[in-house]
Amino acid sequence: QLQLQESGSGLVKPSQTLSLTCTVSGDSISSSGYSWTWIRQPPGKGLEWLGYVYRSGSTYYKPSLKSRVTISVDRSKNQFSLKLNSVTAADTAVYYCARGFWSGFHDTFDIWGQGTVVIVSS
Amino acid sequence: SSELTQDPAVSVALGQTVRITCQGDSLRNYYASWYQQKPGQAPVLVVYGKNNRPSGIPDRFSGSSSGNTASLTITGAQAEDEADYYCNSRDSSGDHVDVVFGGGTILTVL
């Protein structure tokens, strides 16, 4: 059974870089057709898609965050990672990694990690 | 980017049927996916595409779509269905890939 687990820094200072890793177990990150996705949820608010990466390394980012976000995949470790630079308090959120798939008609995220809290504060 | 609009809160009597809606221009071109989120937990996919349920999701959950509106219907709501529900879809308003979520609907089972 596929499982995803986020890890990384839970406290980041303003203007610094947030770094998180998602470890995939139970299947290979190289499985065909899936996207490996980061989604966040600020306290008391809704979900926000940040971007995803395919096994090929192709990436797609939320346009409003594109200048600050980098998502990469490490197939040898069965992991994918998120870097968000120049963080502010507005980046405080629960960050989820998820597996997704695009059918041509819907973008769907079927397996989610448990989420990790990231607080931006000095 | 375009937006997806959901009613902030909906209530349903135990055992009755409730429809949660999601409106947006992108839904004229793409199907929505629906997620259930309980307090302190990660979202769980409940319905996706035209009307598909992942393994393990009860068949009281169903999806439909018409025009710019997607709907999640729970037929015979149970106490354990009380949760926040989110829709998402591909955004079709630009020439770049973007994915949008609705603001979420809090479902109360009375």
gemmi code that builds the backbone of each chain (N, CA, C; Angstrom):
import gemmi

chains = {
    "A": [
        ("GLN", (0.850, -1.194, 0.000), (0.000, 0.000, 0.000), (0.885, 1.243, 0.000)),
        ("LEU", (0.619, 2.132, -0.930), (1.416, 3.339, -1.066), (1.233, 4.248, 0.137)),
        ("GLN", (2.347, 4.746, 0.645), (2.299, 5.718, 1.733), (3.275, 6.844, 1.436)),
        ("LEU", (2.916, 8.053, 1.884), (3.764, 9.222, 1.723), (4.000, 9.844, 3.092)),
        ("GLN", (5.230, 10.286, 3.324), (5.578, 10.871, 4.611), (6.425, 12.118, 4.390)),
        ("GLU", (5.926, 13.249, 4.903), (6.663, 14.498, 4.798), (7.680, 14.620, 5.934)),
        ("SER", (8.772, 15.289, 5.634), (9.768, 15.593, 6.662), (10.471, 16.887, 6.285)),
        ("GLY", (11.044, 17.543, 7.296), (11.774, 18.767, 7.026), (11.645, 19.763, 8.158)),
        ("SER", (12.112, 20.948, 7.894), (12.156, 21.991, 8.918), (10.753, 22.473, 9.254)),
        ("GLY", (10.445, 22.486, 10.566), (9.132, 22.923, 11.006), (9.080, 24.410, 11.338)),
        ("LEU", (10.247, 25.012, 11.484), (10.327, 26.436, 11.815), (11.336, 27.079, 10.872)),
        ("VAL", (10.894, 28.094, 10.165), (11.746, 28.768, 9.184), (11.690, 30.269, 9.450)),
        ("LYS", (12.826, 30.910, 9.374), (12.854, 32.362, 9.584), (12.412, 33.098, 8.329)),
        ("PRO", (11.789, 34.247, 8.513), (11.385, 35.049, 7.344), (12.583, 35.323, 6.439)),
        ("SER", (12.310, 35.302, 5.146), (13.265, 35.535, 4.050), (14.122, 34.305, 3.740)),
        ("GLN", (14.052, 33.273, 4.593), (14.845, 32.079, 4.328), (14.077, 31.093, 3.445)),
        ("THR", (14.678, 29.912, 3.243), (14.102, 28.914, 2.352), (13.496, 27.757, 3.132)),
        ("LEU", (12.259, 27.457, 2.809), (11.553, 26.303, 3.379), (11.932, 25.073, 2.557)),
        ("SER", (12.338, 24.007, 3.231), (12.723, 22.774, 2.529), (12.002, 21.580, 3.143)),
        ("LEU", (11.294, 20.836, 2.316), (10.576, 19.645, 2.762), (10.840, 18.496, 1.800)),
        ("THR", (10.795, 17.294, 2.349), (10.965, 16.088, 1.550), (9.789, 15.164, 1.788)),
        ("CYS", (9.375, 14.489, 0.750), (8.320, 13.486, 0.851), (8.904, 12.133, 0.464)),
        ("THR", (8.845, 11.189, 1.391), (9.346, 9.843, 1.140), (8.186, 8.937, 0.755)),
        ("VAL", (8.337, 8.279, -0.371), (7.295, 7.402, -0.899), (7.660, 5.954, -0.564)),
        ("SER", (6.724, 5.234, 0.018), (6.947, 3.815, 0.310), (5.775, 3.002, -0.218)),
        ("GLY", (6.062, 1.764, -0.538), (5.016, 0.877, -1.021), (4.873, 0.845, -2.530)),
        ("ASP", (5.576, 1.725, -3.209), (5.573, 1.728, -4.665), (6.727, 2.614, -5.122)),
        ("SER", (7.052, 2.518, -6.404), (8.141, 3.312, -6.933), (7.649, 4.672, -7.407)),
        ("ILE", (8.435, 5.681, -7.116), (8.107, 7.020, -7.579), (8.227, 7.099, -9.099)),
        ("SER", (8.819, 6.094, -9.675), (8.968, 6.056, -11.129), (7.759, 5.431, -11.818)),
        ("SER", (6.734, 5.086, -11.043), (5.528, 4.527, -11.643), (4.971, 5.487, -12.675)),
        ("SER", (4.569, 4.917, -13.792), (4.151, 5.729, -14.925), (2.830, 6.449, -14.683)),
        ("GLY", (2.779, 7.693, -15.133), (1.507, 8.390, -15.189), (1.132, 9.204, -13.975)),
        ("TYR", (1.943, 9.144, -12.926), (1.583, 9.866, -11.717), (2.388, 11.156, -11.569)),
        ("SER", (1.747, 12.129, -10.945), (2.447, 13.339, -10.550), (2.702, 13.284, -9.057)),
        ("TRP", (3.766, 13.939, -8.639), (4.134, 13.981, -7.222), (4.024, 15.436, -6.802)),
        ("THR", (3.120, 15.679, -5.838), (2.486, 16.985, -5.669), (2.709, 17.547, -4.278)),
        ("TRP", (2.777, 18.870, -4.204), (2.767, 19.571, -2.922), (1.539, 20.472, -2.857)),
        ("ILE", (0.842, 20.391, -1.742), (-0.358, 21.171, -1.458), (-0.223, 21.695, -0.038)),
        ("ARG", (-0.664, 22.911, 0.196), (-0.575, 23.446, 1.551), (-1.926, 23.966, 2.036)),
        ("GLN", (-2.017, 24.139, 3.352), (-3.248, 24.606, 3.978), (-2.901, 25.527, 5.142)),
        ("PRO", (-3.043, 26.843, 4.951), (-2.810, 27.776, 6.071), (-3.779, 27.496, 7.200)),
        ("PRO", (-3.433, 27.896, 8.414), (-4.299, 27.626, 9.563), (-5.710, 28.144, 9.350)),
        ("GLY", (-6.698, 27.269, 9.498), (-8.096, 27.657, 9.392), (-8.571, 27.982, 7.987)),
        ("LYS", (-7.739, 27.686, 6.987), (-8.099, 28.036, 5.615), (-8.156, 26.806, 4.714)),
        ("GLY", (-8.363, 27.056, 3.427), (-8.518, 25.976, 2.478), (-7.201, 25.490, 1.881)),
        ("LEU", (-7.339, 24.601, 0.912), (-6.190, 23.960, 0.295), (-5.663, 24.788, -0.874)),
        ("GLU", (-4.351, 24.764, -1.056), (-3.710, 25.469, -2.163), (-2.691, 24.557, -2.823)),
        ("TRP", (-2.874, 24.297, -4.116), (-1.919, 23.518, -4.885), (-0.673, 24.339, -5.138)),
        ("LEU", (0.510, 23.768, -4.909), (1.761, 24.477, -5.126), (2.437, 24.047, -6.429)),
        ("GLY", (2.304, 22.770, -6.739), (2.939, 22.290, -7.969), (3.155, 20.796, -7.927)),
        ("TYR", (3.591, 20.237, -9.057), (3.940, 18.828, -9.076), (5.069, 18.547, -10.049)),
        ("VAL", (5.633, 17.369, -9.851), (6.741, 16.897, -10.675), (6.402, 15.500, -11.156)),
        ("TYR", (6.821, 15.189, -12.388), (6.666, 13.848, -12.921), (7.997, 13.111, -12.810)),
        ("ARG", (7.951, 11.811, -13.003), (9.161, 10.991, -12.861), (10.256, 11.442, -13.812)),
        ("SER", (9.850, 12.060, -14.917), (10.814, 12.550, -15.902), (11.567, 13.775, -15.414)),
        ("GLY", (11.011, 14.397, -14.361), (11.576, 15.650, -13.867), (10.811, 16.871, -14.342)),
        ("SER", (9.856, 16.694, -15.232), (9.029, 17.809, -15.690), (8.240, 18.373, -14.514)),
        ("THR", (8.203, 19.689, -14.436), (7.535, 20.332, -13.308), (6.484, 21.327, -13.774)),
        ("TYR", (5.480, 21.489, -12.914), (4.424, 22.472, -13.135), (4.167, 23.154, -11.801)),
        ("TYR", (4.166, 24.481, -11.810), (4.032, 25.238, -10.577), (2.832, 26.168, -10.646)),
        ("LYS", (2.299, 26.483, -9.462), (1.247, 27.486, -9.394), (1.836, 28.797, -9.918)),
        ("PRO", (1.181, 29.403, -10.888), (1.757, 30.602, -11.515), (2.122, 31.704, -10.525)),
        ("SER", (1.283, 31.906, -9.510), (1.534, 33.002, -8.571), (2.738, 32.730, -7.673)),
        ("LEU", (3.193, 31.480, -7.609), (4.323, 31.120, -6.753), (5.541, 30.671, -7.548)),
        ("LYS", (5.413, 30.679, -8.848), (6.431, 30.064, -9.703), (7.837, 30.587, -9.451)),
        ("SER", (7.953, 31.874, -9.117), (9.280, 32.458, -8.927), (9.949, 31.993, -7.641)),
        ("ARG", (9.177, 31.390, -6.732), (9.731, 31.003, -5.427), (9.784, 29.496, -5.192)),
        ("VAL", (9.137, 28.733, -6.033), (8.970, 27.299, -5.778), (9.866, 26.447, -6.677)),
        ("THR", (10.436, 25.406, -6.072), (11.139, 24.387, -6.833), (10.731, 23.024, -6.286)),
        ("ILE", (10.284, 22.149, -7.162), (9.962, 20.773, -6.793), (10.845, 19.855, -7.625)),
        ("SER", (11.455, 18.901, -6.957), (12.367, 17.992, -7.649), (12.140, 16.566, -7.184)),
        ("VAL", (12.607, 15.623, -7.970), (12.421, 14.212, -7.660), (13.785, 13.522, -7.585)),
        ("ASP", (13.925, 12.640, -6.614), (15.137, 11.825, -6.467), (14.708, 10.370, -6.559)),
        ("ARG", (14.786, 9.796, -7.741), (14.294, 8.431, -7.952), (15.123, 7.409, -7.184)),
        ("SER", (16.394, 7.690, -6.960), (17.240, 6.733, -6.244), (16.812, 6.591, -4.785)),
        ("LYS", (16.239, 7.640, -4.219), (15.794, 7.603, -2.823), (14.284, 7.441, -2.717)),
        ("ASN", (13.598, 7.390, -3.832), (12.136, 7.327, -3.852), (11.532, 8.500, -3.081)),
        ("GLN", (12.065, 9.683, -3.348), (11.631, 10.889, -2.666), (11.400, 12.017, -3.661)),
        ("PHE", (10.593, 12.977, -3.246), (10.531, 14.232, -3.967), (10.521, 15.369, -2.957)),
        ("SER", (10.920, 16.543, -3.397), (11.194, 17.624, -2.461), (10.567, 18.936, -2.897)),
        ("LEU", (10.370, 19.795, -1.903), (9.845, 21.142, -2.115), (10.815, 22.143, -1.530)),
        ("LYS", (11.125, 23.163, -2.296), (11.849, 24.319, -1.772), (11.029, 25.557, -2.098)),
        ("LEU", (10.811, 26.375, -1.073), (10.086, 27.632, -1.225), (10.963, 28.719, -0.631)),
        ("ASN", (11.421, 29.630, -1.454), (12.354, 30.632, -0.943), (11.652, 31.936, -0.585)),
        ("SER", (12.417, 32.782, 0.089), (11.924, 34.111, 0.502), (10.591, 34.022, 1.232)),
        ("VAL", (10.520, 33.145, 2.229), (9.248, 32.917, 2.921), (8.868, 34.104, 3.801)),
        ("THR", (7.559, 34.238, 3.985), (6.988, 35.219, 4.912), (5.986, 34.489, 5.801)),
        ("ALA", (5.411, 35.224, 6.727), (4.416, 34.627, 7.625), (3.251, 34.015, 6.852)),
        ("ALA", (2.966, 34.534, 5.674), (1.865, 34.019, 4.855), (2.127, 32.594, 4.356)),
        ("ASP", (3.358, 32.134, 4.474), (3.692, 30.770, 4.059), (3.531, 29.765, 5.196)),
        ("THR", (3.155, 30.242, 6.369), (2.859, 29.344, 7.485), (1.649, 28.480, 7.131)),
        ("ALA", (1.808, 27.176, 7.218), (0.746, 26.275, 6.781), (1.090, 24.830, 7.139)),
        ("VAL", (0.109, 23.970, 6.987), (0.369, 22.533, 6.929), (0.680, 22.208, 5.470)),
        ("TYR", (1.802, 21.542, 5.246), (2.220, 21.185, 3.896), (2.004, 19.693, 3.703)),
        ("TYR", (1.279, 19.354, 2.652), (0.993, 17.963, 2.311), (1.712, 17.583, 1.020)),
        ("CYS", (2.244, 16.380, 0.991), (2.641, 15.811, -0.289), (1.562, 14.805, -0.694)),
        ("ALA", (1.418, 14.622, -1.983), (0.343, 13.757, -2.472), (0.736, 13.172, -3.831)),
        ("ARG", (0.117, 12.054, -4.156), (0.252, 11.491, -5.495), (-0.948, 11.952, -6.310)),
        ("GLY", (-0.690, 12.335, -7.530), (-1.780, 12.795, -8.374), (-1.776, 12.116, -9.726)),
        ("PHE", (-2.865, 12.308, -10.452), (-2.916, 11.857, -11.831), (-3.834, 12.756, -12.629)),
        ("TRP", (-3.462, 12.923, -13.875), (-4.194, 13.766, -14.812), (-4.742, 12.860, -15.902)),
        ("SER", (-6.073, 12.863, -16.026), (-6.725, 11.965, -16.977), (-6.952, 12.613, -18.332)),
        ("GLY", (-6.711, 13.893, -18.407), (-7.126, 14.667, -19.569), (-8.404, 15.431, -19.268)),
        ("PHE", (-9.109, 15.004, -18.216), (-10.359, 15.647, -17.832), (-10.405, 16.052, -16.361)),
        ("HIS", (-9.528, 15.482, -15.563), (-9.504, 15.849, -14.152), (-8.111, 15.659, -13.572)),
        ("ASP", (-7.749, 16.589, -12.696), (-6.522, 16.534, -11.908), (-6.927, 16.023, -10.532)),
        ("THR", (-6.456, 14.877, -10.160), (-6.934, 14.219, -8.944), (-5.756, 13.801, -8.076)),
        ("PHE", (-5.933, 13.943, -6.774), (-4.879, 13.590, -5.814), (-5.409, 12.486, -4.922)),
        ("ASP", (-4.912, 11.271, -5.150), (-5.568, 10.114, -4.526), (-4.905, 9.614, -3.252)),
        ("ILE", (-3.640, 9.873, -3.075), (-2.950, 9.448, -1.863), (-2.236, 10.662, -1.271)),
        ("TRP", (-2.447, 10.891, 0.018), (-1.884, 12.069, 0.697), (-1.014, 11.620, 1.863)),
        ("GLY", (0.030, 12.420, 2.131), (0.762, 12.261, 3.369), (-0.040, 12.830, 4.524)),
        ("GLN", (0.456, 12.651, 5.730), (-0.280, 13.119, 6.906), (-0.154, 14.627, 7.098)),
        ("GLY", (0.798, 15.245, 6.421), (1.005, 16.681, 6.520), (2.052, 17.031, 7.567)),
        ("THR", (2.722, 18.146, 7.339), (3.707, 18.629, 8.294), (3.510, 20.129, 8.479)),
        ("VAL", (3.580, 20.565, 9.713), (3.369, 21.981, 10.031), (4.663, 22.748, 9.818)),
        ("VAL", (4.563, 23.846, 9.096), (5.697, 24.748, 8.920), (5.271, 26.130, 9.401)),
        ("ILE", (6.037, 26.660, 10.319), (5.786, 27.997, 10.864), (6.916, 28.916, 10.429)),
        ("VAL", (6.536, 30.056, 9.896), (7.533, 31.065, 9.526), (7.540, 32.137, 10.598)),
        ("SER", (8.628, 32.204, 11.318), (8.723, 33.159, 12.420), (10.188, 33.376, 12.773)),
        ("SER", (10.475, 34.578, 13.231), (11.844, 34.873, 13.663), (12.063, 34.481, 15.121)),
    ],
    "B": [
        ("SER", (-5.912, 33.364, -12.547), (-6.498, 32.026, -12.516), (-7.975, 32.124, -12.157)),
        ("SER", (-8.741, 31.121, -12.557), (-10.161, 31.124, -12.239), (-10.363, 30.571, -10.833)),
        ("GLU", (-11.563, 30.706, -10.336), (-11.853, 30.282, -8.973), (-12.930, 29.215, -8.962)),
        ("LEU", (-12.970, 28.470, -7.864), (-14.044, 27.534, -7.596), (-14.750, 27.987, -6.331)),
        ("THR", (-16.069, 28.124, -6.416), (-16.849, 28.657, -5.301), (-17.689, 27.562, -4.671)),
        ("GLN", (-17.578, 27.435, -3.363), (-18.385, 26.492, -2.599), (-19.146, 27.233, -1.511)),
        ("ASP", (-20.317, 26.736, -1.155), (-21.030, 27.264, -0.004), (-20.193, 27.001, 1.254)),
        ("PRO", (-20.054, 27.981, 2.127), (-19.206, 27.795, 3.309), (-19.683, 26.693, 4.245)),
        ("ALA", (-21.011, 26.551, 4.356), (-21.519, 25.560, 5.308), (-22.853, 25.006, 4.828)),
        ("VAL", (-23.043, 23.735, 5.081), (-24.286, 23.035, 4.740), (-24.603, 22.080, 5.881)),
        ("SER", (-25.887, 21.892, 6.140), (-26.266, 20.914, 7.165), (-27.263, 19.926, 6.585)),
        ("VAL", (-27.313, 18.745, 7.197), (-28.219, 17.690, 6.743), (-28.644, 16.870, 7.946)),
        ("ALA", (-29.883, 16.454, 7.933), (-30.361, 15.569, 8.987), (-29.811, 14.167, 8.760)),
        ("LEU", (-29.547, 13.483, 9.833), (-29.039, 12.122, 9.761), (-29.923, 11.256, 8.864)),
        ("GLY", (-29.307, 10.584, 7.904), (-30.038, 9.698, 7.025), (-30.631, 10.361, 5.792)),
        ("GLN", (-30.588, 11.665, 5.744), (-31.123, 12.389, 4.589), (-30.040, 12.598, 3.521)),
        ("THR", (-30.457, 13.187, 2.420), (-29.565, 13.416, 1.290), (-29.119, 14.872, 1.236)),
        ("VAL", (-27.852, 15.085, 0.954), (-27.309, 16.433, 0.868), (-26.474, 16.562, -0.398)),
        ("ARG", (-26.552, 17.733, -0.997), (-25.748, 18.034, -2.182), (-24.834, 19.204, -1.858)),
        ("ILE", (-23.562, 19.028, -2.131), (-22.555, 20.071, -1.946), (-22.098, 20.488, -3.330)),
        ("THR", (-22.136, 21.785, -3.611), (-21.835, 22.240, -4.954), (-20.530, 23.014, -5.034)),
        ("CYS", (-20.024, 23.079, -6.266), (-18.747, 23.721, -6.584), (-18.939, 24.389, -7.939)),
        ("GLN", (-18.782, 25.710, -7.979), (-19.031, 26.442, -9.210), (-17.770, 27.119, -9.724)),
        ("GLY", (-17.596, 27.090, -11.049), (-16.466, 27.781, -11.640), (-16.413, 27.548, -13.137)),
        ("ASP", (-15.833, 28.507, -13.848), (-15.770, 28.409, -15.303), (-14.975, 27.197, -15.767)),
        ("SER", (-13.953, 26.829, -15.007), (-13.113, 25.704, -15.421), (-13.907, 24.397, -15.469)),
        ("LEU", (-15.026, 24.354, -14.736), (-15.825, 23.121, -14.692), (-16.618, 22.898, -15.973)),
        ("ARG", (-16.610, 23.894, -16.844), (-17.230, 23.692, -18.167), (-16.333, 22.808, -19.041)),
        ("ASN", (-15.040, 22.738, -18.681), (-14.080, 21.985, -19.495), (-13.518, 20.761, -18.780)),
        ("TYR", (-13.521, 20.779, -17.465), (-12.909, 19.710, -16.685), (-13.851, 19.225, -15.584)),
        ("TYR", (-13.635, 17.984, -15.184), (-14.375, 17.449, -14.054), (-13.717, 17.870, -12.739)),
        ("ALA", (-14.527, 17.893, -11.703), (-14.004, 18.134, -10.355), (-13.614, 16.824, -9.687)),
        ("SER", (-12.727, 16.952, -8.708), (-12.480, 15.876, -7.753), (-12.886, 16.402, -6.381)),
        ("TRP", (-13.307, 15.489, -5.510), (-13.837, 15.887, -4.206), (-13.057, 15.194, -3.085)),
        ("TYR", (-12.814, 15.957, -2.023), (-12.029, 15.472, -0.890), (-12.788, 15.736, 0.403)),
        ("GLN", (-12.676, 14.796, 1.317), (-13.243, 14.932, 2.654), (-12.089, 15.139, 3.627)),
        ("GLN", (-12.232, 16.136, 4.508), (-11.195, 16.382, 5.495), (-11.810, 16.511, 6.879)),
        ("LYS", (-11.389, 15.655, 7.784), (-11.828, 15.729, 9.166), (-10.771, 16.478, 9.981)),
        ("PRO", (-11.156, 17.045, 11.126), (-10.231, 17.872, 11.910), (-8.925, 17.163, 12.224)),
        ("GLY", (-7.833, 17.841, 11.935), (-6.516, 17.318, 12.246), (-6.031, 16.209, 11.334)),
        ("GLN", (-6.778, 15.952, 10.256), (-6.406, 14.870, 9.351), (-6.143, 15.399, 7.941)),
        ("ALA", (-5.444, 14.589, 7.157), (-5.232, 14.924, 5.757), (-6.517, 14.700, 4.968)),
        ("PRO", (-6.682, 15.409, 3.875), (-7.841, 15.156, 3.010), (-7.823, 13.733, 2.465)),
        ("VAL", (-9.028, 13.244, 2.185), (-9.209, 11.922, 1.586), (-10.046, 12.085, 0.330)),
        ("LEU", (-9.593, 11.505, -0.763), (-10.344, 11.558, -2.015), (-11.614, 10.726, -1.893)),
        ("VAL", (-12.767, 11.301, -2.248), (-14.019, 10.546, -2.164), (-14.680, 10.334, -3.523)),
        ("VAL", (-14.534, 11.300, -4.416), (-15.135, 11.169, -5.747), (-14.252, 11.912, -6.736)),
        ("TYR", (-14.129, 11.362, -7.950), (-13.339, 12.050, -8.977), (-13.876, 11.737, -10.366)),
        ("GLY", (-13.551, 12.643, -11.273), (-13.967, 12.433, -12.649), (-15.470, 12.529, -12.817)),
        ("LYS", (-15.959, 11.799, -13.801), (-17.392, 11.870, -14.100), (-18.213, 11.423, -12.881)),
        ("ASN", (-17.858, 10.315, -12.293), (-18.477, 9.839, -11.052), (-17.778, 8.555, -10.633)),
        ("ASN", (-16.568, 8.702, -10.142), (-15.761, 7.555, -9.734), (-15.423, 7.648, -8.252)),
        ("ARG", (-15.457, 6.503, -7.598), (-15.107, 6.442, -6.192), (-13.881, 5.553, -6.000)),
        ("PRO", (-12.917, 6.021, -5.206), (-11.781, 5.146, -4.890), (-12.265, 3.946, -4.079)),
        ("SER", (-11.457, 2.925, -4.090), (-11.771, 1.746, -3.287), (-11.917, 2.139, -1.816)),
        ("GLY", (-12.953, 1.620, -1.183), (-13.165, 1.876, 0.234), (-14.091, 3.030, 0.538)),
        ("ILE", (-14.452, 3.818, -0.469), (-15.387, 4.937, -0.260), (-16.810, 4.413, -0.441)),
        ("PRO", (-17.682, 4.651, 0.540), (-19.056, 4.115, 0.467), (-19.807, 4.634, -0.757)),
        ("ASP", (-20.716, 3.822, -1.252), (-21.437, 4.215, -2.463), (-22.508, 5.263, -2.201)),
        ("ARG", (-22.636, 5.731, -0.976), (-23.544, 6.853, -0.723), (-22.957, 8.172, -1.226)),
        ("PHE", (-21.660, 8.163, -1.573), (-21.019, 9.336, -2.152), (-21.079, 9.221, -3.674)),
        ("SER", (-21.556, 10.289, -4.327), (-21.597, 10.292, -5.780), (-21.341, 11.698, -6.294)),
        ("GLY", (-20.927, 11.775, -7.548), (-20.625, 13.058, -8.150), (-21.394, 13.263, -9.443)),
        ("SER", (-21.601, 14.530, -9.778), (-22.251, 14.872, -11.038), (-21.778, 16.247, -11.462)),
        ("SER", (-22.115, 16.598, -12.695), (-21.664, 17.879, -13.216), (-22.646, 18.385, -14.262)),
        ("SER", (-22.872, 19.704, -14.274), (-23.727, 20.333, -15.270), (-23.284, 21.774, -15.463)),
        ("GLY", (-22.939, 22.092, -16.702), (-22.480, 23.447, -16.968), (-21.247, 23.798, -16.163)),
        ("ASN", (-21.353, 24.860, -15.392), (-20.205, 25.308, -14.600), (-20.277, 24.841, -13.154)),
        ("THR", (-21.126, 23.851, -12.876), (-21.331, 23.399, -11.504), (-21.095, 21.895, -11.368)),
        ("ALA", (-20.244, 21.548, -10.405), (-20.052, 20.161, -10.025), (-20.710, 19.944, -8.667)),
        ("SER", (-21.230, 18.754, -8.459), (-21.918, 18.454, -7.209), (-21.427, 17.147, -6.615)),
        ("LEU", (-21.334, 17.145, -5.307), (-21.082, 15.934, -4.533), (-22.360, 15.647, -3.755)),
        ("THR", (-22.921, 14.482, -3.943), (-24.150, 14.105, -3.253), (-23.864, 12.976, -2.270)),
        ("ILE", (-24.364, 13.144, -1.069), (-24.288, 12.081, -0.069), (-25.719, 11.623, 0.187)),
        ("THR", (-25.997, 10.395, -0.183), (-27.348, 9.853, -0.064), (-27.439, 9.010, 1.213)),
        ("GLY", (-28.199, 9.518, 2.176), (-28.253, 8.844, 3.473), (-27.046, 9.203, 4.317)),
        ("ALA", (-26.931, 10.482, 4.633), (-25.752, 10.963, 5.365), (-25.637, 10.298, 6.736)),
        ("GLN", (-24.415, 9.960, 7.082), (-24.113, 9.349, 8.375), (-23.352, 10.337, 9.255)),
        ("ALA", (-23.340, 10.073, 10.532), (-22.664, 10.972, 11.468), (-21.185, 11.121, 11.099)),
        ("GLU", (-20.590, 10.052, 10.604), (-19.156, 10.090, 10.270), (-18.866, 10.891, 9.006)),
        ("ASP", (-19.911, 11.347, 8.317), (-19.707, 12.168, 7.130), (-19.502, 13.641, 7.486)),
        ("GLU", (-19.692, 13.978, 8.735), (-19.482, 15.365, 9.167), (-18.005, 15.701, 8.997)),
        ("ALA", (-17.729, 16.700, 8.165), (-16.359, 17.013, 7.785), (-16.367, 18.244, 6.883)),
        ("ASP", (-15.171, 18.684, 6.493), (-15.026, 19.702, 5.455), (-14.861, 18.990, 4.115)),
        ("TYR", (-15.475, 19.557, 3.091), (-15.381, 18.979, 1.755), (-14.823, 20.023, 0.785)),
        ("TYR", (-13.854, 19.598, -0.009), (-13.207, 20.478, -0.976), (-13.325, 19.884, -2.375)),
        ("CYS", (-13.524, 20.764, -3.340), (-13.452, 20.363, -4.743), (-12.165, 20.931, -5.347)),
        ("ASN", (-11.724, 20.315, -6.429), (-10.615, 20.893, -7.181), (-10.784, 20.574, -8.659)),
        ("SER", (-10.153, 21.372, -9.492), (-10.118, 21.058, -10.913), (-8.903, 21.724, -11.539)),
        ("ARG", (-8.588, 21.316, -12.764), (-7.596, 22.014, -13.571), (-8.195, 23.380, -13.910)),
        ("ASP", (-7.352, 24.389, -13.921), (-7.781, 25.728, -14.304), (-7.578, 25.902, -15.794)),
        ("SER", (-8.606, 26.367, -16.467), (-8.525, 26.460, -17.917), (-8.385, 27.898, -18.412)),
        ("SER", (-8.136, 28.831, -17.488), (-8.198, 30.236, -17.889), (-6.915, 30.753, -18.533)),
        ("GLY", (-5.826, 30.031, -18.402), (-4.560, 30.522, -18.952), (-3.899, 29.504, -19.856)),
        ("ASP", (-2.709, 29.818, -20.318), (-1.998, 28.885, -21.189), (-0.974, 28.071, -20.415)),
        ("HIS", (-1.115, 28.082, -19.091), (-0.200, 27.355, -18.233), (-1.016, 26.394, -17.386)),
        ("VAL", (-0.370, 25.371, -16.893), (-1.047, 24.423, -16.003), (-1.257, 25.080, -14.645)),
        ("ASP", (-2.468, 25.004, -14.148), (-2.765, 25.461, -12.800), (-3.874, 24.586, -12.256)),
        ("VAL", (-3.850, 24.360, -10.981), (-4.868, 23.556, -10.311), (-5.472, 24.416, -9.217)),
        ("VAL", (-6.790, 24.435, -9.154), (-7.468, 25.268, -8.169), (-8.344, 24.417, -7.267)),
        ("PHE", (-8.478, 24.867, -6.033), (-9.372, 24.257, -5.057), (-10.475, 25.240, -4.710)),
        ("GLY", (-11.631, 24.701, -4.388), (-12.674, 25.518, -3.814), (-12.337, 25.863, -2.376)),
        ("GLY", (-13.087, 26.803, -1.825), (-12.808, 27.255, -0.472), (-13.234, 26.292, 0.621)),
        ("GLY", (-13.986, 25.263, 0.231), (-14.396, 24.255, 1.206), (-15.800, 24.483, 1.734)),
        ("THR", (-16.472, 23.392, 2.057), (-17.806, 23.419, 2.651), (-17.779, 22.603, 3.937)),
        ("ILE", (-18.218, 23.231, 5.019), (-18.332, 22.510, 6.295), (-19.686, 21.811, 6.323)),
        ("LEU", (-19.661, 20.501, 6.400), (-20.900, 19.731, 6.460), (-21.199, 19.342, 7.899)),
        ("THR", (-22.382, 19.732, 8.369), (-22.846, 19.339, 9.697), (-23.975, 18.337, 9.545)),
        ("VAL", (-23.877, 17.210, 10.241), (-24.918, 16.189, 10.241), (-25.700, 16.316, 11.539)),
        ("LEU", (-26.957, 16.675, 11.423), (-27.787, 16.958, 12.604), (-28.446, 15.701, 13.164)),
    ],
}
model = gemmi.Model(1)
for chain_id, residues in chains.items():
    chain = gemmi.Chain(chain_id)
    for i, (resn, *xyz) in enumerate(residues, 1):
        res = gemmi.Residue()
        res.name, res.seqid = resn, gemmi.SeqId(i, " ")
        for name, pos in zip(("N", "CA", "C"), xyz):
            atom = gemmi.Atom()
            atom.name, atom.element = name, gemmi.Element(name[0])
            atom.pos, atom.b_iso = gemmi.Position(*pos), 0.0
            res.add_atom(atom)
        chain.add_residue(res)
    model.add_chain(chain)
structure = gemmi.Structure()
structure.add_model(model)
structure.setup_entities()
